[in-house]
Amino acid sequence: MAKSIAIIGDSESVKGFGAVGMDMFICDDPLSSPQLLKQITENDYYAIVYMTEEVFEASAREREKLSERPVPAIIPIPGVRGNTGIGVRRLSRFVEQAVGSDILFKN
């Protein structure tokens, strides 16, 4: 069975993603994002879940529980409120874990 792609975020940030075939989950209250993430990932239907940075931060505990599973990949994206840099920091940390040093963003 083919897996799908979901996006979770405020209505303004995610409204265009439905046009490219993503399943949209509107979450205008970041505090409700952990429960929403748990609900949509319990059946392994989604291979990738994009989240606006605001809901990504608010759902840290639930994401930690999911990190042991091979799917879904949970990827933060900037929302309409701007970029907080979470994605770049995560990428830097992953590269550093893989090669032993930050070869991308050497601070």
Buried (B, 14 or more C-beta within 10 A) or exposed (E): EEEBBBBBBBEEBBBEBEEEEBBBBBBEEBEEBBEBBBEBBEEEBBBBBBBBBBBBBBBEEBBEEBEEEEBBEBBBBBBEEEEBEBBEEEEBEEBBEEEEEBEEEEE
